[in-house]
Amino acid sequence: MQLAEFNKAHRADAAAVLRPCIDIQRWVDQIADSRPFSSRGELLGLARYAAAPFTAEEVRAALAHHPRIGERPSASTAEASMSRSEQAGVDPADAAVAGALAQGNRAYEDKFGRVFLIRAAGRTAPEILAALRERLASTPEQEDVIVAQQLREIALLRLEGVISE
């Protein structure tokens, strides 16, 4: 969608464009209500500002929509499509990496009580696996900060992908 079109869209339509980027109502509302934007840079700057910080409850809610790394969603939603694209570097046919990711995902969920979240876009499966193993050594408090940062990165990358100048 072009920025000019986004600026002129009905509020509900603008929110529908934003929600697949990250389903955090406050973030969606703040951006939709701040239109019009004079540039894509202004939009992204506001999106970055609105995402810092996400509350613990917002993070929990957003994580409910994220699949495990290595498990691509099959739904036909915009969010599922974005997730499949972001995980393109994870080849499900690579049994060794898929098995290691599955094992790491289980260990992470056992320790932290949520799915492992990482901005997968631009990362290879070995890089994701290394980050997963490294983050298993984090404390819950450290991991809360990392997860919120990863959510911000995902939201901004997705927004960059859906709004053009």
N, C-alpha and C positions, 0 to 999 in steps of 0.2 A: 504494500500500500504506500502511496506517495504521502509525504508529510502534509501537503496541502489538503489531500483527501481526508487524512486522519484528523486534521484540524477542523474540518467542516462536518465531519461525521456526527450523526446523532450520538448522544452520550452513551447509550446502551451499545451501539455499534463500536464505538471507540473502546469501551470496556471489554467487549468481546475480542477485540484484537489484542489487548493487553493481557488478558487472563491466561492464555496458554504460555506466556513468557514466565509467569509465576502467579499462582493462584493465591495471592495475598490481597484481600479486599482493600486494606488501607493503601497499599501501593497502587493498585489499580485506580482507586478513587482519586488519589492525589494527582496522578498523571492525567487522568481523564478530565478532572476539574481545573487543571492548570492550562489547558489549551486556550488559545492557539500558541504554538511555538514558532519562533521566527526562523529557527534552523534545526536541523537534526541534532547538531551539537547541543543546543539548548535543551531539547527533549531528553537526550541521553544524560546530560548533566542533572536534570531534575530527577530522572529515574534513578541515577546513582545516589543522589541526596536522599530520596524517599526510601531507598533500600538500606540506609545506614543509620541506625541499625534496625534489623528485623528483631522483633521480640521473640522470646523462647516459644511462646504460643504460636506465633506466625510461622516460625521454623517448623514446628511440629505439624501444623496444618499443611504447609507446602510439601513436606516430606511424604505425606499420605498419597501424593500424586506421582511420586518418582519410583520407577522400577529399579530393581537391583541391577547393578552393573553386570553386563553379560546376559541379561534377560530382557530382550527387546519387546516392548509392548506390541500387541497385535491390533489394538483398537484403531479406528480410523479418525481419531480426533487430531486437531492441530498439535496439541501437546505431545501425543504419542508419536506423531510424525517427526516432530522436532527431536524427541528423545532417540528415535531410531537413527536419525541423521547424525546426532552427536556421538552415538556409540559406534559409528562406522569403523573406527579403529580396532574394535573388539570383534575378532573373527570367531563366531560360534563353532566353526569347524576345527579350530585349534583346540583339540581335546585337553592338552596339558594346561594351557592357559585358562580355558573354561573351567576345568576342575579346580585349579588353584583359586580362581575368582570365586567360585561357588563356596569353597572351603573358607576363604577369607571373609566372604559376605556373612556366612554363618557365625564365624568368630566375632565379627564386628557387631552383629545384631545381638549376640549373647552378651557382649560387654556393654554396649551402649543402648540397646533397646530400640534401635531404629535402623533403617537401611543405610548402607554406606553411600554417601553422596560425594561426587566429585564432578567438576566440570570436565566431561569426557572429550568435548570438542577439541581437536588439535592434539590429543594425546594418544599414544599407542597403547595397546593392551599391556605390554610389559611396564610401561610408565605408570599406568593405572594400578597394576598389581603391586608395584614397588611402593606407591603412595599408600595403598590400602595396608600393606604390611607395616609401613612406617607409622601410620596413624593408629594402628592397634596399640602402640606404646603410649599414646596420648592419655591424659587424664580426661574425665568427662568434661571438666571445665575448659580445657584446651580444645577439645573436640567441638564443643558448642561454638566457639569462636571460628574454628575452621569451617564448620558446616555452614554457618551463616555467611561467611565470605564466599564459599562455593555457590551458594544460592544466589548471592548478588551477581557473581560472574555469569552464571547461567542465565539469569533474568536479563542482564544487559546484552549478552550475546544474542539471545533470542529476539530481543527488541530491535537490535541492529539488523537482524535478518528479516524482520517484518515491516519496518518503516524505512523507506528510502527518501532521499532528498528530492 
